Amino acid sequence: MENNTFAQLSNDKLEEITTLENKLGVILIAYDEATATNQMHGGSQSTSEINPS
């Protein structure tokens, strides 16, 4: 199983993000690009990942 790390956000920052998500009608997800790149080269990329670009 993967080891997930979560950001430590202040309540103010979390509220700002939640407000932005509600305004845009989306759920924002951040990830470490270096980790994602290593996973792709290691052959362990999940098929459930979505990349809109």
URBEL-V358366 format. One record per pair of residues at least 12 apart in sequence whose C-alpha atoms are under 10 Angstrom apart, sorted by sequence separation. I is the first residue (numbers start at 0). J is the second residue. D is the distance in whole Angstrom. If there is no record, write none. Layout:
<<I & J & D> <I & J & D>>
This chain:
<<6 & 29 & 9> <5 & 29 & 10> <5 & 30 & 10> <4 & 30 & 10> <4 & 31 & 10>>
